[in-house]
Amino acid sequence: MTNLYELYQSYKDRDIDDEFIIKAFDYMMINEQDLWPYIHDFDICEKQTDFFGTYSNDNKSIVINKKTINENTLLSKNVLGINTIKHEIEHAKNLKKLEEGKNDIESKVLFYALRSYAIASGLEPKKISEMDLLILTLATKSNPSINPGERLAYINSWKYVVNLLKNQNKTKDLLDVRTMLYCSYIRGYHDNGYYLDCPTFRFLLETNQLFDLKLLKKRIAEEGYSFDTRLLYGLPLTYDEYNQDTLEKARLKKIRIKKLTKNS
C-alpha cells in the first residue's frame, strides 16, 4: 500500500481500525512537516461521545474517536475517518497561522476565532480582565457553527477528501463528500428574513469583538474580496451567490441536497 487512496480502497464497506487511522495520519503528514511543532500527541479513543475527533490548542494534541466514526450511518467509515483526521490537522494549521502573526484576511479571521487562546498564551497583549477573558472563551466555545476557524477546518478537510476521490465516476462516496463540502460552505449563513447574515460577522457579535467587526467591514469595503474569498472566510454573500454559486462550486445540483436532507 503506497498511498492514501489505496488505503481508502482497502477499507471499503468495513470499520476503520487503529492501523487505518495511524497510516492515514502518516500519509497526510508527509507534506506537512512544518506542523510537527503543533502536534505533540496523536491518540485514538473509543468513547461514547458526539465528537469524531478533537484538537487541543493548549496541549497541541489530536484525538480520533474510532467508535463514533464507526457508528455513523450517513457516510462511509473510511471517508469519515480520513476527513476527521484531516480536520484536526487543519486546526493545527490554523494555530500555526495564528502564531505567524500576519495581516492577510485568513490570519485576521483566525485571530478572531483564536483570540482567547492568543491572550491566554501571551501572543496578544492582555487588555481585558480575567472575567472578560473567561466570557470570551465561553462565547467562543458556544458558537462553533459560526466560528471562522471551525468553518475553515471543515471546508479545507472536505476539499481534501473531494480531491482524493475526484477521479471516481459519480460514486456515492464522491457525491457524499461534495455534499459535505457544500454544507461546509454554507455553514453559519442565516437568512433572517431581511438579509443574509454571514457567520464571521455573527461570530464577532456573539463574542463581543465589536471594534474588530467595524474594522472588518471597513476592510471588506476597501478590498472588494472575490466570491471565493468571502465564501471561505464566512464574509457577506449575495442571495444568488448563496443559492446558486455555492452549489456550482461544490459541483452539485440542488436536487442532490434535497435528497440527502430528506434521507438523513
N, C-alpha and C positions, 0 to 999 in steps of 0.2 A: 504494500500500500504506500503510494508515493505522494498523495496529495489529499486535500480536504474533500474534494468532490468524490474521490474513491471511498473515503471513509463514510461520507453521507450515503453512498450507494450500498455499502456493505451492511448498513443498519436499517435498510428499508423494511417497513412493516414490523419492527420489533423495538423493544425497550432499549433505551441507551443505558450504558453502564459506566463504571469508573474509567475503563480503558478508552471508551469513546470520548469522554469529557476531557481526559488528560491529553489525548492525541489531538483533538480539535483545538484545544488551547495552545499546544505546542506549535501546530501549523500556523495559527493566527499570529503568534508572537515572533515568527521568523522575520517578518518585515516590520516589527515594532520594537526593536532592540532599545530604542530610547525611552521606552515606557517602563523598563525594569525598576527604576527608582520609585515608581508609583504603584508597583505591585509587589509587596513584600511577602504576601501569603496567597496561596490558591488552594481552597478546600472544597470538598464535596460533602454534602449532608443529605440525610433522608428524614426530613421533619414534616409534620402536618402543618403547613403554612400556606398562605396565598402567594408567596413570593417564589418565582422561578430562580432568582439569583439576587445577590446584593453586592454592593461595593461600599467599603468604608473609607471616607476621606481621611479620617483620623488615623486608622491603622493601616491604610493602603492595602486592604485585603479584599479578595474576591471569594464569595461562597456561592456554589452552584447547588441548587436543591434538586437532586435527581428524582426524588419521589414525586414532587409536584409536577415536574416536567412529564414524567411517565404517566401520571394520572390525568393529564389534559386530554380532552376528546375533540378539540377543534382542529389542531394541526398535527402533522406527522411529528413523532417524538424526536427524530433526528434533526428535522428542520428547527423545531423549537429549541432543542439543545444547542445547536450552532448559534442561533440568534441570541439566546440568553448569554452565552459566553462572550460573544462579540459585544453585546450591550454593556456588560460590566467592564470590558476592556475600554469601551468608549468613555465610560465615566472616569477611568484613569487618565485617558487622553484629555478629557475636559479639565482635570485637575492640573495636568502639565501645562495646558494652555493658560490657565489662570496664573500659574506661578511665573510664566514668561513675561507677564505684565505688559502686553502690547495694547494698542489702542484701536485695532480693527473691530468691525462690528461683531464678529464672533467672540472676541475676547471680552467685549463690553457686556453682551448678554450673558455670558458665562459668569462674569463678575457679579451680575445681579443675582444669578442663581446660587452662587457660592459665597455670597458676601459674609454670611455669618461665620463660615469657615475662615475666610480671609482675615476677618477681625480677630477671631479666637486664636489663629495661628501667627498673628503678627504681620501678615502680608499687607494689611490695611491698618493705618493708624486708628487706634481705638478712640472714637469721639462720642461714643454713646455709653450709657450706664450698663451695668451687668443685667439689670432687669430688662432694658430695651434690647440687649443682645439676646436674651432668652426669648423674648417675644418675637424677635426677628427669626430666630432659629425654629421656633414652633410654627410660625406662619409659613416658613419655607417648607417644612415637612408636611404641613397640612394642605398644601396646594400642588401636589405632584402633577396633576393633569395640565397645569398651565406653567409649570416650571420650565424655563427655556433650556436648561441643562438636560432635563429628562427628555424633552422633545427631541433635542439634538441626538441623544443616545438612541432613542427609538428610531429616528429617521435613518441615521447612519448605519445602524446594525441591520435594519431591514433592507436597505440599499445593498449592503454587503451580501446578504443571502440571495436577493434578486440577481445580483451579478454572478453569484456562484451557480445559479440554476438557469441562467438566461438562455442557454443553448438547448434546453428542453423544448419540446413542441407541444404547448398547451396542456401540460400535465396539471393535475390537481395541485401538486406542491407549488408549481410556478404561479398558478392563479392565486393560490392562497397567500403566498408571500407578497405578491403585488398588491393584493387587497390589504394586507397588514401594512405595507408601505403607505398606501393611500390613507389608511386610518391614522398613521403616524403624522402624515402631512396635515390633516385637518384637526389633529389633537389640540384641544383647547380653544378652538374658534367657536364662537357662540353668536347666533342671531338673536338679538334681544328684542326684535320686533321693529326697531328703528334703524339700526345699522349693525354691521358685523363686528362684534368685539374680537380683538386679537389677543392671543394668550399672553404675550410678553407685557403688553400694557396692563392687562388684568393682574398679572403676577406682581408688577410693581405697585399697583394699587393695594392689593391684598397684603403685601409685605411692608407697606408704608414707605416705599422708596420714591416719594413724590417728586423730589427735586430731580432725581435721575430720570423719572418719567418725562418731566418737562424738557430736560436736555436731550433725551432720546427722540422726542417728537421734533425738536428743532433740527437734530442731525438728519433724520429721515427726510424732512422737507428740503434740506440743503443738498443731500447726496442723491436723491432720486433713485433709490435702490431698485434693482430689477425684480421681476416676479419671483425668480428662483431664490434670490437672497431674502426677500420678505417672507416667503413660504418657509424657508429653512430656519429662520430665526424668530418665527412667530410674530411677524410685524403685519401691519394692515394689508388686507386684500380687498379687492372689489368682489361683488357677488358673482360676476362672471368668472373671475379667477378661481374663486372658491368652488363654484358649482361645476365648472367645466375643465378649466386648465389643470386642476389638481388630478382629475381623473385621467386626462391625457398624459400627464407627467408620469403617472403610475402605469400607463398603458392598459387602462381598464375601461369597460363600458359600465354605465350606471346600472344596467340590469344585473351585473355580477354582484354589485354591492347590495342590492335589494335581496337577492337570493341568499347571500351569506348571512345578512342580518335576520332574515326570516327563519333560517335554519339553525341559527346559533342560540 
